[in-house]
C-alpha cells in the first residue's frame, strides 16, 4: 500500500465540525472555509462561510461576528 492511499483513508475517516453552527460532515469538505484563529484551524460550513465572508476576509476572529 502506498502512502497516498494510506493518507486518503485517514482523511475520510475524520469528521469536520463547523465552528459557528455545529454542522458535522464526513471528511474535510472542499467547499468549506478554513480560518486560523489563536494558532488553531477552524472550519465553517458553506452557509456560515457565505454569511460571514467579509469578516473572515478582514481576519476578524469569529468571536467578533
Beta strands, then each sheet from edge to edge (+ up, - down):
strand 1: 15-17
strand 2: 24-26
strand 3: 33-37
strand 4: 40-44
sheet 1: 1+ 2-
sheet 2: 3+ 4-
end
